Amino acid sequence: MVRQSTGLLFVLPALVVLAMLIAYPVFYTGLLSVTDQQGAFVGTNNFAAVLGARATPQAFWNTLWWVGGSIVFQVILGVATAVLLNQNFPGRGIVRSVTLIPWVIPGIVAATTWAWMFHTEFGIINYMMTAPGLIEAPIGWLSNRDTVLPVMIAINVWKLFPFVAIMVLAGLQSIPNDLYEAARVDGANFWHEVWHIMLPQVRPVIVAVTLLLVIWGLNSITIIYAITRGGPANLTLITPIQIFRLAFESFQFNQAAALSVIFFAVTIVVVFIYIRYLASSPAEAK
């Protein structure tokens, strides 16, 4: 009993800090969501207002495409890069270092650079495609409804796939060589090693990294806000940017809090489903 009390005293300062930094903001956000600007209780009025807003369903679907599209390509490209970087070739250390450049560049710097590269008149992307005759006229990448969200997803994939690659590479480095040698004795080629040794062994790493990407994707606004601010015509509006707009552009803090509560609940459900079903090991699934 004394030992338990002593342990509680040691962790009490950390619990107080967590309560101040996490519990209080969450509680206050919930309080704002059910009150008006004067502090009077309004029940579910704020929730009804944000759910009935025209931009809310579009922001939700944009968020779904933004997170889902980014994660699929980040994981595929990251795992493929890790497998390649795990091979022995001259200059491997330099290539590994260069691969990390997109990840270490600050988000706002990367967003600004890509915005100029995709500029309709002055962007290098259009120049590189019009010069050899691949396209007849410059494309409005950031103003065309068919290209603007895919461009945002492509930039996000470029930004975060090195993180996936370096984490998976660390997992690949821990695989014992005995597994490869035994497979080669049985006549396995490179692709057999990838499918039957590498991917099963790094599955826990991929699961953990994917969960992080889900959380980051649901909370990231830097790239989209810096380039399009959710436009044009809300084509790249995602829910976190909608919350930001409500709070700091329209100063409707109560509605922003209500939308935050809804988004928080949806995020918790998504993470729970992922951990419960998708992240369970084959043994647990049985």
N, C-alpha and C positions, 0 to 999 in steps of 0.2 A: 504493500500500500504506500509506504514511504517512497519507494523507488518510482512508482507511478506518479506520485505528487511531484517529485523532483523533475521527472521528465516533462510533466505538464508546465512547470515553471520555466523550463528551458525553451519550450516551443511557444509559450504565451506571447512573447514579443512578436514573433512571426505571425501568429494568429491575429493579433491586433492590427498589424500592418495590412494583412490580407483583407481583414474586415473593412478597413478604411479605403483601400484601393479597389476592392471588388464588390463586397457586399453592399456598402453604402451607395455607390453609383447605380447598382442594379435595383436596389430598393427605391431610390429616388426617381429613376426612370419609370419604374412601375407606377409610382405615385403621380408623376406628370401625365402618364397615359390616361388616367381616369379623372383628371381635373382640368379646369380651364385656366386661362391666363390669370384669373383672379384667385385661383386656388380652390374654387368651388367644385364639389364632386359632380361629375357629369356622366358617370357610368361608362357605357360603351360608345358614347357619341363620337369620340376621337377615332375609335377603331372603325366605326361605320363610315366616317368621313374619308379616311385613308383607303379603305377597301373599295369605297365607291368612286374614288378618284380615277379619272380616265387613264392616267399614266401608270397606275399600280400594276394592272395585269401585264402591260407591255414590259415594265421594268422586271417583273417576275420572270417572264419568258426569256428576256434578254440575259438575265442573271443565270438562268438554267443553261442557255447556250454558251455563255461566257465561261462558266465554271466547267461544264461538261466537255466542251470542245477543247478548252485549254488543257485539262487534265489528261484526256486521251492522248493527245499528241505530245505533251510533256513526258508522259511515262514511256510511250513507245520510242520517241527519239532519245530520251535519257537512257533507257535500258540498252538500246542499240549502240549508243555512244560508249557506254560503260563496257560492253562486250568488246568493242573494237579497241578501246584504250587498255584493256586487260591483256592484249596480245603483245608479243615482243617484236619491236621494230625500232629502227634508228630514230632518235629524237623523240622517244615516247614521253619523256619528262617535259619537254617543251610543249608538245601537243596537249598534254594534260593541263599545263598552266594556261595555255591560250584558251582552252575550252571553258575555263572558269570566268573569262572576261565578261560575258553578258551578265552573269550573276552578281559580280562585284560592282558593276557600274550602278550608281544611284538611279533609282526609278525615274525621278524627274528628269535627269540628264538623258537617259535612254529614251523616254517619251518625247522630249523635245527634239532629239536627233532624228528619230523615226518620223516625227511629224513633218520635218523638212524634207526627208527623203521621199515621203509619199505625197509631197505637195504637187498639185496638178500642173502648175506652170514651171516651177523651179526644181522639182524633185528629181533626184538622180534615178529613181526607179523608172519613171516615165522616159527619161532620156536613154537609159540603157535598153529600153524596149522599143522606142521609136527609131533610134539610130540604125539598128540592123533590120528594121522593117517588121518586127514582130507584131507591132500594133500600128495602125494608121494615124491615130491621134491620141494625145495624152488622155489618160483615164483619171477621173475624179475619185481617187481611192477613198478619200475621207468625206465625200459628199454623196456618193452613190449608195442607195439603199441596199444594193446587192453585194457591195464590197466592204463597207465601212466596219461592220461587226467582225467579219472574217479577218480583216486587217488587224483589228484590236487583238483578236485571239492569236494571230500569228506572232505579233509583237510579244504578247505574254508568254507564248511558248518559247520564243527565242530567249526571253529573260530568265526563265526558271528551269529549262531543261538541263542546264549544267548542274544544278543542285541535285536533280535526280541522278544524273550520271555519276557524280562524285560519291553519292551515298551508295549506289548500287555497286560501283567499282570497289568501294571499301568492303562490301559483302563478298564480292568475287575474289578479292585478295585473301580472304579467310578460308576459302575452299581448299581442303587438303589435295595435294598432287596425286595421292594414291587413287582417288576417284577417277581422275583423268587417265592414269596409267592402266587401271583395271578396264576402263571403257575401251581404250585403244587396243588392249590385248584381245578384247571381244570383237574388234573390227569397227569400232565406232568412228565416224568422221566428225568434222567440226560441228556440223549442224546437230548431230546426235548429242554432242557434248553440251551444246547450248540448250536444247530442249529437255534433256534428261538429267543434266547435272547442274548447269549454271542457274537456270530459272527456278527449279525447285529449291535450290539451296538459298537463293536470295529472296524467296517469296516473302519472308517476314519483313525484310527491308523494304520491298516494294509496297507492302501493305501499309507500313508506318509512313513512308514517304507520301503515298497517295492520300492518306488521312490528313497529313499536313497541307498538301496541295488543296484539298477540299476546304479546309479552314481558311487558308490564305486567300483562295479564290473568292470565297463568300464575303471576305472583308476587305478586299483590295479595290481601291479606286484610283490609284496614282496614274496609271497608264491612260485609262479612259478619260479621267477628268482633265489631265494635262493636255490631251490631244483634242478631244471633241466636247468635253464637259457634258457628255450625255447626248449630244446632238449628232447629226442634224435630225430635227423632228422626233427626238427621243429614240432614235434608232439604236443608240448605244447606251441608253439610260438603263442602269442597273439599280437594284434596290438600295445598296449603300449610298449611291450618289443621290437617289431620290430622298433618302433620309437627310443627307447633308444639305440638300437644297431646301427642304422644309424647315430645317433648323436654322441655318445660317444665311440663307438668301431670302426666304419668306418670313423668317422669325416665328414660325408656327411650331414652337417647341413641344407643345402637347401632342400635336398630331405626329410630329417626328418621333416622339417617345412611344406613341402607340404603334407606329410602323416598326420601330426598333424591337418592341416586345414581340410582335408577330414574327419578324425576321429571326429573332433569337430563338423563338420556339421552333420554327421551321429548321433552323440550323441544328438544334439539339436533336430533332427527330432524324434528320439526315445522318448525323454522326452516329447516333444510336443504331440505326439500321445498318450502316456500314460496318460498325464494330460487331454487331450481333450476327449478321448474316454473311456479308462479303469478306470480312476480315477473319472469320473463324477458320481454323485449320481443317484439313480433310478429316483428321481424327476426331475433332470436336463436332464436325458436321454429322458424323455417324452417330 
